[in-house]
Amino acid sequence: MALRHGKAASQRGKYDPVTERFSPRSRKVRILATLGPASDSPEMIARLFRAGADAFRVNMSHGEHARHAQVIASIRGLEKQFGRPTTILVDLQGPKLRVGKFAAGSVTIEEGARFVLDRDDAPGDASRVQLPHREIFDALEPETRLLLDDGKLVLRVLAVAPDRIETVVEVGGTLSDRKGLNVPDVVLPVAALTDKDRKDLAFALDQGVDWIAMSFVQRPEDVAEGRRLVGGKAALLAKIEKPAAIRRLEEIIELSDGVMVARGDLGVELPPQNVPPIQKQIVATARRLGRPVVVATQMLESMITSPSPTRAEVSDVATAVYDGADAIMLSAETAAGAWPVEAVRMMDDIATAVESDTGYGARLHFTETLPDATTADALSAAAAGIIQTISADAIICFTASGSTARRISRERPSVPLLVLTPKLKTARRAGLLWGAHAVSTRDIGSFEEMIAKGKRMALRHGIGQAGSKLIMMAGVPFGTPGSTNVLHVATLTGDELKGFHE
């Protein structure tokens, strides 16, 4: 019987050693696991998948292209091993601002002291250090805050000259070589993609990855530039980690294929108490606009060194699931932690508990997702209502581009969503969609073939039993992208089940 909100079930999916396939995970929220030194071997990647990872993140801030290519090949190897598409997200570093080096490697600057940032590449001391970003000097004004080393130190700008920024130290401490600098109160005139990002992007597209994550997006124009460079070869995800992006959130999300609540830098540039409501705002806006949304950073941070999380971390993960995020992400927990497999299992167990809560469905639909004035949106919304009326057991979506799958996923249906597509890249990209189990299969050419194939694929992937009602959606003419205009309810019969097993 299909899982409905509030009923417990095996969430990780069951592996069939005969067919060497995984059945669909009944857990709806997706788990995105970052790979790194602790987890990037083929054996560990397979273990993370078995533990519940649905997609994998490759962080271009660390490592060389040759090693990344090996990791990407290992992820793709799961497709043959487990018989289902894999999803790879490459995360570009973005225009990270850093100070220069110090003669002694580090200095201590005291609260109330004067400190200068300048263009001089000479090693710094307790009174000054190089800031090798010329564009920053033109953007700053007196009273602007500057945050150093993830916000541990705070400077206030007193005066700005073309090659010199004079500041006063508001929060002092130790500052060492190449520490990061954040400017939360100003939209900086920096390119959305650095030279390194462009090289990393070209590499990622050559590798055929599925998602590109853009870091430090500030404005819609940044996303437009990213889309131009990606050229449709991958889906584009905007990371929201700058206060400036919040001010133009809807425009940024509308131009993106997906969005990430990147709480690392967002938590540095904003007071920590402001991050939770902004997280909810981003998740709700993305859901309303029909874009997948990922919640990331420090979700199970203590599991980097401990085999179990804190109660607060468990609550944090649960909140993202209750809010209806499409995916929840593990960063250092799986990339560099001592317990990567356990971290994935724990995240899977938390999501399982939340989705088994009898109140989950009601909380999930606090966010209203009104359909756009399109046939595909109208049918997607209708399908969600039909599920409740006739107790349907699954939605089967035939799609080429994946847009119909995204529309159905936005409705957060209470039954499995089986996405059938002739395009492998569409199936791979669906790995970040809430509730979607994507399968790459040959296209259909007629209404009769749609019914027969839908039933056959439902049975093959462990969905339904005798008497199960299946909602099928497709477009006529068949094989035409963006033409979803058919909704049909089919019933599985005992004879079909018998014939399939024979």
N, C-alpha and C positions, 0 to 999 in steps of 0.2 A: 504494500500500500504506500502511496506517495506521502512524504512528510508534509504536514501542514503546521503552521505556526503553533507552537505550544506542545508538540508531540516529539518525544525524544527519538533519535534514530542514529545509526552509524554515520558520522559526519565526514569521515576522511575518504569514503569510497572504498569499495571492496575490490581486491585484485583477484582476477580469475586466472589461475596458472594454465588452464587449458587454452583459453583464447588470448592470454597474455594482455588483457585489457582491464582498465579500471572502470568500474561503474561510476556514474555521476556522483560527486560528493553531494550529500543532502544539505550540508552547510552552505548557506547562500552567500555570506560575506566572503570575499577572497583574501588570501594571505599572500603578501608580497615579501619575499625573503631576499635580503642583500647578501651577495656572495663576496668572500674575501679569504684571507689566509686560513681561517678556521674552517672553511666550508666549500672551497672551490675545486676540490678533486671530484672526478666523476662518481666515485662511491658515495661521497658526502652529499652531492647534489641529489642523487637517487634517494638517499635516506631522508633528506629534507622533503622531497616530493611525497614519499610514503607517509611521512609524519603529518602532511597537510599543506605544504607549500603549493600554491596554484600558479605563481609567477615568480620570476627571479630578476633582481636588480643588479646591474653591473655599474659600479661607481667609477667614473672616469677621473675622479680626483686622485685616485691611487692606481699604481701599476702601469705596465707598459702594454702597448697594443698586441704584441706577440702573446703575452699571457692572457689578455682578454679574449683573443681569438680562440685560444684553447678552451677557455671557460664556456664561451658561446657554443662551440662545437659539442662540448659535454652536455650542455642543456638540450641542444637539439637531439642528442643521442637518446634522450628520454622518449622521444616520439616513437622510435622503433622498439624500445624496451617495454613501454607501457601502452602503446597504441592510442595515444591521444595527443593533440597539438600542445606545444609548449609556448610559453609567453615570456619574452625577454624585454625588459626595460633598461635602456642605457641612460644614465643620469650624467648630464654634462656639468662640469665644475662651475661654469659661469664666471662673471667678472668679480672674483674675490679680491678685496682690497687688503693690502698688507703693508706694514711699516718695514723699514730696512733692518740692517744688522747693527749690533752694538759692539764696541771694542772689547768689552768683557763678556759678551754673550747675553747678558741681561743687566738690568739696572732696577733700582727701587726709586719710584717717584712718590713724593710725599703730598698729602692733601694740602691745598693752598699754594703749592709751588707753581712757578711758571714753567711751561714746557713748550718747545717749538717743534713743529713739523716743517721740514724744508726740502728743497730739491737737491741738496748737497749729498753726494753718495759716500762721503766720509763716514766711517763708523760712528755710531751715536754714543751718547753718554747720558747722565742723569738730567741734562738740560735740553737735549735735542735728539732727533733721529730723522732719517730720510723718510719721505713719503713719495714713492716713485709713481705717482698717478697725477699727471699734470692737470687733468680735467677737474679734479677735486678742488683745486685752488680757485677756479673760476666760479664754482657753484656755492661755496660756503659764504656765510655772512656772520657777523658778530652775534653771539648768543646761541649759535648752533651747537648741539651736543655731538660729541664724538665718543664712540664706545670702542674700547680696545679689549682684545683677548676675550671674546664672547661676553662682553659687558662687564667684566670684572673690574676694569678701570674706566673712569668717566672723565672726559675733558670738556671744558666749555670754551668756545672760540671767543677771543678778545679782539683780535684784529687779523685781517687777511691782506697779504700782498701777493703779487704774481708768483713769487717763489718762496713764500714764508707764511706760515699760519701760527700765530701766537695764541696760546691757550693757558687756562688756569686749571689745575688738577682738582676736580671735585671729589673723586674717589680714587685714592692712590693704591699702590701695590707694586708687585714685581712685574716688569715687562721684559720679555726676551725677544730674540731674533724672530723676524718674519711673522709676528702675531697679527691676527686679523683686525681690521678696522671697519666699524659699521657707522653709517650716517643715517639715523632713522627719520630725521625731520626734513630731509631734502630729497627731491627727485634728481638723481645724479645723471649728468650727461655722459653716461658711459654706454658703450655698445653692449647689446644684449648678449652677444657671443664674442668671445675673445678669439685670438688667432689659434690658441690651443683648442678651444671649443670647436672651431671650424674643422680643424684636422681630426679631432675626435668624432665629430659628426660624420665626416666623409668616411672614416673607418667603420663606424657603426652601420651606416647605410650599405656599405659594401658587404658587411657581414649579414645583412638581411634581418636586422633586429625589428621588433614589432612596435615599440614605443620609444620615443625620445623625450626625456624630461629636461626642460629648460629651467635653469636656476636663476634666482634673483630677478624674475620678471617684475618690471615696474609699471608698465603701461601696455595698452593694446598693440602699439607699434612694435614692441619687442616680439610679441607672438606672431605678428604679421611677417616680420623678418625671418623668424624661425620657420614658418610655413613655407616661405619662398625657398629657403635653402633645403628643407626636407623634400619638397617637391612631390608630396603624396606617397613617398616610398615607405613611410612609417607614420603612425599616429603621433600627435604632438600633445604632450602633457605639460601644463604650466604649473610651476611650483610657486605657491603663494607664501613668500617669506619676507616681504617688504611692506611696511605700512602704506606706502604709496600705491601698491597693488590693490589694497582693500578699497581705496577711494574710487577705483575704476573696475571693481570686481566683475560686474556683469559683462562689461565689454570684453574683458580678458577671457572670461569663461566662454562667451559666445564664439570667440575666434579659435578656441582650443578644442581638442578632441577629448581632453580630460584635464583634471586639476588635482594638485596635491596640497594638503595642509601641511606645509613644511615647518614644523613647530620649533626646529632648532634655532635658526636665525630669527624667525618671527618672535620667539620668546626672548631673544636678546634685544631686539629693537623696540619691543613693546613691554610695558609693565606686565609681569607674569599673570596678574589677576585679569588682564584683558584678553589673554589668549583663549580661554575656554569659550566665552561668548562669540569671539571671532571665528573659532573653529566651527561652532554651530551655524554661524552665518554662512560660512563658505560651503559647508556640507549641504545646507538647505538650498542655497542658491544653485549649486551644481545639480542637485536632484531636480529642482524646478526646471532648469534649462536642459535637462536630459543629458548631462555629461557625467561619466564615471568620476568618482571622487575618492582619493586615497588619503587616509590619515596616517601621519608618519612622525617618527622621532621620539625616542625615549619611552616607548610604550611598555617595554619590559626591561628597562635599563639595568636593573639589579641582576638580571640573569646573564649579564656579561661575565660575572664572577660567581654567581650563586645559582644552584640548581632550582631554586624556587623564587617567584617574584614577591614583591610587597603587596599588601592588600590594596594599597592606593593604586598601584600599577594595574592590578586586575580590574579595579573599578574604572580606570581610565580606558582600558581596552573595551570593557563592556559598554561604556557610554558611547563610544564611536559606533559600536554595533547597533545599539538601540537607536541611534540617530540615523541609521540607514546608510552609512558609508559603504561604497562598493568594495573597498579593500582596506586592509590594515597592514602596516608595514613594519618589519623588523630591520633594524640597521646594524649597529655594532653587535647586537645580540647574536646574530648569525654570521656576520662578516668576520668578527675578531674575538667573539666570546668563547668561554670554556664549555658552554652548554648549548650549541646551536640547534641540535635536534630537539632537545627538551624545550627550548624556547618556542619552536614551531608547534610542538605538541600542546604546550600550555596555551598558546594563543588559540589553537584549534579547540581546546577544551573550554576556554572562556566563551568563545563564540557559540559553541554547542549549547552551553548552559543558557546563554541569553536567548538564542533562537528557540529553545525549548520552553521558555517562560510563557505561560498562558497569556500574559499581557503584552508580549512582544509585538504581535500584529498591530494592536491598537497604537502602541507607541511609534511603530515604524511609519504609520500613516498620519502622524501629526503634521508632517510636511505635505502640503497640498501640491500635487503635480497635475495641473490642468493641461489637457491635450491642446496642441496647436491645431489650427484649422486645416488639417490635412487628413486624407483618407487613412493613411497608415497610423496616425495618432488616434483617430477615432476608433479604429479597429483594435488597437492595443488597449485603449481604455475599456472598450466593450469586453475584451477577453477577460480582463480582471473581474468584471462583474459576472460574466458567465460562469467563471470558476465557482463562485459562491452559490449561484442559483442552481446549478446542476451537479455540483460536487465533481467537477472535472479533475483528472489526476495529473495532467501535464499540458504544457503548451509546446507545440512543435512549430518552429519558425524556419521557413525556407528563405534564405537571404544571400545575396551576392556581395553587397557592400558592408553589411552588418548594421545598417541604420535601423532596420526594423527590430533587430535584437536589442539595440539600445533603447528604443522606444518601449518595448515590452518590459525590459529590465527596470526602466524608470518607474513603472507601475508597482514594482515590488510584489509580483504575484506569489501566492502562497503555495504554489506547486512547482515542480521542476520545469525549467525552460531548456528545451533541447534545440540547439541552433544547428541547422544543417546548411552547409554552404559548399559550393564547388571550388571556392578559393581558399587555399591553405592560409594565406596571410590574413584573411578575415577571421578564420577560426582561431588563429594564434592571438590576434588582437582582442578577441572576446574574453581572454583570460582575466581581464580586469573588470568584467561586467558582473554585477551582483546576480547571483543565481544561475548564470548561463553555463551550460555544458555544451561546448562547441565540437562539431564533428565535420571533418572535411570529407565530402562525398560527391559523387557525380550529380550533375544537375538533373532536374525533372523536365519533362516536355509536355505533360498533359495533366488534367485534373485527376484522372484515374491513377496515374503514376504517383501523384502527390499523396493520395490516400494510401496506396499500397506501400510506398516507401516510408511514409510517416509511421505507419503501424510497425513495419519491419524494423526500423531503426529504434523505435521505442522499446520493442522486445529485446533487440540486440544489446541495448544499454540498460536493461534492467528496470524499465519504467512501465508500470501498469500490469494488470492481471485481467482475467475474464470479467467483462462488464465495465472495464475502465473506459472513461470518456476522455478523448484526446482532442484538444483544440488545435487546429492546424491553420497557419497563416502563410500566405504566399502572394505572389503578384502575377497577374495575367496581362500581357503575354508572359509566359514563363521564361525565365532567364534574362528579363529586362530589369536592370538595377533601378531601384526607387519606384517600383510600380505596385507595391503591396496594396491589394484591393480585394482579397479573398479571405474569408474566415469560415471555416467548416468544422463541425463537431463530428468526430468519428468514434465508433465504439469497438473495442477489442472483443472478439468472440472466443469462446472456448475452442472452436475448431482452428482458429488462427494460432492460438497458443499451442495447441497440440501439433499442428503442422510445423510450427517454428522449431519446437523441441525435437521433432522427429528428423 
